[in-house]
């Protein structure tokens, strides 16, 4: 078999490139590996049989005459899954599975920050203000023990979050598109289908959104569902911005109909300077970085190498995009 030409949209001298070199070293001359970015990437596209990148422009897709497999190192591929790709029979895979520990820990950090009132104390620190009102217990830090965490989307991240949440004494309720596919070792206390989402929202203290963006999940959390949540509850989104109706969320936060929101993704990114979210004292905002740790590309490269093994053997690839499901 001729060598498979793999083009990776990463700078050749980066640590991330080293992760791919190490993971693919076992294939020897069966795989030709090229790293390139910018204009150099576009020049290399016509010779690539496999492309590893976060996305592919229309111009680059038109140049990719030999492309058979597009591998995204991200989990969400809604910006890549275009009709032109599938009309040519190109296989699309994602990196689902590499985000479990990192994104779960990011979520747990936000949950703990709100619970222990860290945003308030950070503001006091910046103002050099000793903000300690011991007589007002309602203003003090809370505890997670006995609280209910609703995880919307029980994939790898959801499972990782549930596992980490249980030692804090949280009761974990998961909402899953197909509850019958629950993993035997799942750490959740209760599992319901999407038809149970509304009821679960009404008894949640913390709600974490970890679902792919599809037509069904666009504005999954809208004004009606925000109204179902208690005023003491918190919402977290690490999936995709449009899963939440952002304008409705801003209104709920401003009116204190929701205690707070931890957001790593937004309807428009970068978040515009004039977004009202910046000024809300009950919002924690991070710039779409929940998955970024030094181990991200190590796991992404290992997953890709496993799929290269399958590709060379003519076997089905893992994490193949299904247009019917939208992920």
C-alpha positions as CSV (number, residue, x, y, z in Angstrom):
1,X,0.0,0.0,0.0
2,X,1.3,3.5,-0.9
3,X,2.1,5.9,1.9
4,X,-0.9,7.8,3.3
5,X,-0.3,11.6,3.2
6,X,-1.5,13.2,6.4
7,X,-1.6,17.0,6.6
8,X,-1.9,18.5,10.1
9,X,-2.8,22.1,10.5
10,X,-0.3,22.7,13.3
11,X,3.1,24.5,13.3
12,X,5.8,22.0,12.7
13,X,8.0,23.2,15.6
14,X,5.2,23.1,18.2
15,X,4.7,20.7,21.2
16,X,1.4,19.7,19.7
17,X,3.1,18.6,16.5
18,X,5.5,16.5,18.6
19,X,2.5,14.7,20.1
20,X,1.3,13.7,16.6
21,X,4.8,12.6,15.6
22,X,5.1,10.4,18.7
23,X,1.7,8.9,18.3
24,X,2.2,8.1,14.6
25,X,5.8,6.9,14.8
26,X,4.7,3.3,14.8
27,X,3.4,3.5,11.3
28,X,6.8,4.2,9.8
29,X,6.8,4.9,6.1
30,X,3.2,3.9,5.8
31,X,2.3,7.5,6.8
32,X,3.8,10.6,5.4
33,X,3.2,13.4,7.9
34,X,3.2,17.1,7.0
35,X,2.7,20.0,9.4
36,X,1.7,23.4,8.0
37,X,-0.3,26.6,8.8
38,X,-1.6,29.6,6.9
39,X,-0.7,29.9,3.2
40,X,1.7,26.9,3.5
41,X,-1.2,24.8,4.7
42,X,-3.3,25.8,1.6
43,X,-0.4,24.9,-0.7
44,X,-0.1,21.4,0.9
45,X,-3.9,20.7,0.8
46,X,-4.0,19.3,-2.8
47,X,-1.7,16.4,-2.0
48,X,-3.3,15.4,1.3
49,X,-5.3,12.2,1.6
50,X,-6.1,12.9,5.3
51,X,-6.4,16.3,6.9
52,X,-6.3,16.9,10.6
53,X,-7.6,20.4,11.5
54,X,-10.2,22.2,13.4
55,X,-11.9,23.3,10.2
56,X,-11.5,23.6,6.5
57,X,-12.4,26.7,4.4
58,X,-14.5,26.4,1.2
59,X,-11.4,27.4,-0.8
60,X,-9.2,24.7,0.8
61,X,-12.0,22.1,0.4
62,X,-12.1,22.9,-3.3
63,X,-8.3,22.4,-3.5
64,X,-8.4,19.1,-1.6
65,X,-8.8,16.9,-4.6
66,X,-7.3,13.7,-3.0
67,X,-9.0,14.2,0.4
68,X,-10.7,11.0,1.7
69,X,-10.9,11.7,5.4
70,X,-11.2,14.9,7.4
71,X,-10.3,14.5,11.1
72,X,-11.2,17.4,13.4
73,X,-9.3,17.7,16.7
74,X,-12.4,19.4,18.2
75,X,-15.6,17.7,19.3
76,X,-18.1,20.0,17.6
77,X,-17.9,19.8,13.8
78,X,-21.0,21.8,12.8
79,X,-18.8,24.3,11.1
80,X,-17.0,21.5,9.1
81,X,-20.0,19.3,8.3
82,X,-21.0,20.9,5.0
83,X,-22.9,19.3,2.1
84,X,-19.9,19.7,-0.2
85,X,-17.9,17.4,2.0
86,X,-20.3,14.6,2.0
87,X,-21.3,14.9,-1.7
88,X,-17.7,13.9,-2.4
89,X,-17.9,10.9,0.0
90,X,-15.3,12.4,2.4
91,X,-15.4,10.8,5.9
92,X,-15.6,13.3,8.8
93,X,-14.5,12.3,12.3
94,X,-14.2,14.4,15.5
95,X,-12.2,14.2,18.7
96,X,-15.0,13.2,21.1
97,X,-13.5,11.5,24.1
98,X,-10.5,13.7,24.6
99,X,-12.4,16.4,26.6
100,X,-13.6,14.4,29.6
101,X,-11.2,15.2,32.4
102,X,-10.3,18.8,31.3
103,X,-13.8,20.1,30.6
104,X,-15.2,18.3,33.6
105,X,-12.7,20.0,35.9
106,X,-13.4,23.4,34.3
107,X,-17.1,22.9,35.0
108,X,-16.4,21.8,38.6
109,X,-14.2,24.8,39.1
110,X,-17.1,27.1,38.1
111,X,-19.5,25.2,40.3
112,X,-17.2,25.6,43.3
113,X,-16.5,29.3,42.5
114,X,-20.2,30.1,42.7
115,X,-20.8,27.8,45.7
116,X,-18.0,29.4,47.7
117,X,-18.8,32.9,46.4
118,X,-15.4,33.4,44.9
119,X,-16.5,36.0,42.3
120,X,-17.7,38.2,45.1
121,X,-14.5,37.8,47.1
122,X,-12.4,38.4,44.0
123,X,-14.1,41.7,43.4
124,X,-13.6,42.6,47.0
125,X,-9.9,41.8,46.7
126,X,-9.5,44.0,43.7
127,X,-11.2,46.8,45.6
128,X,-9.1,46.2,48.7
129,X,-12.3,45.6,50.7
130,X,-12.6,43.3,53.7
131,X,-16.0,41.8,52.7
132,X,-16.9,39.6,55.7
133,X,-20.4,39.8,57.0
134,X,-20.5,36.8,59.3
135,X,-23.9,37.8,60.7
136,X,-25.5,37.4,57.3
137,X,-25.4,33.7,56.6
138,X,-27.4,34.1,53.4
139,X,-24.5,36.1,51.9
140,X,-21.9,33.6,52.9
141,X,-20.5,30.6,51.1
142,X,-22.7,27.6,50.5
143,X,-21.9,23.8,50.3
144,X,-22.4,21.2,47.6
145,X,-23.5,18.4,49.9
146,X,-27.1,17.5,49.2
147,X,-27.4,19.7,46.2
148,X,-28.7,18.4,42.8
149,X,-26.6,18.6,39.7
150,X,-28.3,18.1,36.4
151,X,-26.0,17.1,33.6
152,X,-27.6,17.6,30.1
153,X,-25.7,15.3,27.8
154,X,-24.2,12.2,29.3
155,X,-21.2,11.6,27.0
156,X,-17.5,11.4,28.0
157,X,-17.6,14.8,29.6
158,X,-20.8,14.2,31.4
159,X,-19.6,10.9,32.8
160,X,-16.3,12.5,33.9
161,X,-18.2,15.3,35.6
162,X,-20.5,12.9,37.4
163,X,-17.6,10.9,38.7
164,X,-15.9,14.0,40.1
165,X,-19.1,15.5,41.5
166,X,-20.1,12.4,43.6
167,X,-17.3,12.9,46.2
168,X,-18.7,16.4,46.9
169,X,-22.0,14.9,48.0
170,X,-23.9,16.0,44.9
171,X,-26.9,14.1,43.6
172,X,-26.4,13.7,39.9
173,X,-29.3,13.6,37.5
174,X,-28.4,13.1,33.9
175,X,-30.5,13.9,30.8
176,X,-29.6,11.8,27.8
177,X,-31.0,11.6,24.3
178,X,-31.2,7.8,24.5
179,X,-31.2,6.7,28.1
180,X,-31.0,3.0,27.1
181,X,-27.4,3.5,26.1
182,X,-26.3,4.3,29.7
183,X,-22.9,2.9,30.5
184,X,-22.9,0.1,33.1
185,X,-20.4,2.0,35.2
186,X,-22.2,5.3,35.1
187,X,-21.8,7.5,38.2
188,X,-25.2,9.2,37.9
189,X,-28.0,8.7,40.5
190,X,-30.8,9.1,38.0
191,X,-31.1,9.1,34.2
192,X,-33.9,10.5,32.1
193,X,-34.6,11.2,28.5
194,X,-35.0,14.6,26.9
195,X,-38.7,14.4,27.7
196,X,-37.7,14.7,31.4
197,X,-35.6,17.8,30.9
198,X,-38.2,20.3,32.1
199,X,-38.9,18.5,35.3
200,X,-35.2,18.0,36.0
201,X,-34.6,21.8,35.5
202,X,-37.2,22.6,38.2
203,X,-35.3,20.7,40.9
204,X,-31.8,21.5,39.9
205,X,-29.3,23.5,41.9
206,X,-26.7,23.4,39.1
207,X,-27.3,22.6,35.4
208,X,-24.4,21.8,33.1
209,X,-25.0,21.8,29.3
210,X,-22.8,19.3,27.5
211,X,-24.6,18.5,24.3
212,X,-23.6,18.8,20.6
213,X,-25.1,21.7,18.6
214,X,-27.9,20.3,16.3
215,X,-31.2,21.7,15.1
216,X,-32.8,20.0,18.1
217,X,-30.4,21.6,20.6
218,X,-30.4,25.1,19.2
219,X,-31.7,27.3,22.0
220,X,-32.5,24.2,24.0
221,X,-32.4,26.5,27.0
222,X,-34.7,29.3,26.1
223,X,-36.8,31.8,28.1
224,X,-39.4,29.2,28.9
225,X,-36.9,26.7,30.3
226,X,-35.0,29.4,32.2
227,X,-38.3,30.2,33.9
228,X,-38.5,26.6,35.1
229,X,-35.3,26.9,37.0
230,X,-35.2,28.2,40.6
231,X,-33.9,31.6,41.4
232,X,-31.1,30.0,43.5
233,X,-29.9,27.8,40.6
234,X,-26.9,28.1,38.4
235,X,-26.5,27.3,34.6
236,X,-23.2,26.3,32.9
237,X,-22.6,26.0,29.2
238,X,-19.4,24.4,27.8
239,X,-21.0,22.9,24.6
240,X,-21.8,25.5,22.0
241,X,-23.1,29.1,22.5
242,X,-26.3,28.7,20.5
243,X,-27.5,25.9,22.8
244,X,-28.6,28.8,25.1
245,X,-30.8,31.8,24.1
246,X,-28.2,34.3,25.2
247,X,-30.5,37.3,25.3
248,X,-33.0,35.4,27.5
249,X,-30.2,34.3,29.8
250,X,-29.0,37.9,30.2
251,X,-32.5,39.0,31.2
252,X,-32.8,36.2,33.7
253,X,-29.4,37.1,35.2
254,X,-30.1,40.8,35.4
255,X,-33.5,40.2,37.1
256,X,-31.9,37.7,39.5
257,X,-34.4,35.0,38.3
258,X,-31.2,32.9,38.0
259,X,-28.5,32.9,40.6
260,X,-25.6,32.8,38.1
261,X,-24.2,31.4,34.9
262,X,-20.8,30.0,34.0
263,X,-20.1,30.3,30.3
264,X,-17.2,29.1,28.2
265,X,-19.0,29.4,24.9
266,X,-21.2,32.1,23.4
267,X,-23.5,32.8,20.5
268,X,-20.9,35.0,18.9
269,X,-17.2,34.5,19.5
270,X,-15.1,36.3,20.4
271,X,-17.7,37.8,22.8
272,X,-18.3,41.4,21.6
273,X,-17.0,44.2,23.8
274,X,-20.5,45.6,24.1
275,X,-22.1,42.3,25.3
276,X,-24.0,42.9,28.5
277,X,-22.5,39.7,29.9
278,X,-19.2,41.4,30.7
279,X,-20.9,43.7,33.3
280,X,-22.9,41.0,35.1
281,X,-21.6,40.2,38.6
282,X,-23.4,36.8,38.6
283,X,-21.6,35.5,35.4
284,X,-18.3,33.7,35.1
285,X,-16.9,34.0,31.6
286,X,-14.0,32.1,30.0
287,X,-13.0,32.4,26.4
288,X,-13.8,28.9,25.0
289,X,-10.8,27.4,26.8
290,X,-12.4,24.6,28.9
291,X,-10.7,21.9,27.0
292,X,-7.2,23.5,26.7
293,X,-4.6,21.7,28.9
294,X,-1.1,20.4,28.0
295,X,-2.7,16.9,27.7
296,X,-5.4,17.8,25.1
297,X,-3.3,17.2,22.0
298,X,-1.7,14.1,23.5
299,X,-5.1,12.5,23.8
300,X,-6.2,13.9,20.4
301,X,-3.1,12.5,18.7
302,X,-3.6,9.1,20.4
303,X,-7.2,9.0,19.2
304,X,-6.1,9.9,15.7
305,X,-3.4,7.3,15.6
306,X,-6.0,4.6,16.6
307,X,-8.1,5.8,13.7
308,X,-5.1,5.7,11.3
309,X,-4.7,2.0,12.3
310,X,-8.3,1.4,11.4
311,X,-8.0,3.4,8.2
312,X,-5.0,1.5,7.0
313,X,-6.8,-1.8,7.8
314,X,-10.0,-0.7,6.0
315,X,-12.0,-0.8,9.3
316,X,-14.7,1.6,10.4
317,X,-13.4,4.8,12.0
318,X,-14.2,5.9,15.5
319,X,-16.2,9.1,16.1
320,X,-17.5,9.2,12.5
321,X,-19.9,12.1,12.0
322,X,-23.5,10.9,11.3
323,X,-25.5,13.5,9.3
324,X,-28.7,12.0,10.4
325,X,-27.9,12.8,14.1
326,X,-26.1,16.0,13.4
327,X,-23.0,14.9,15.4
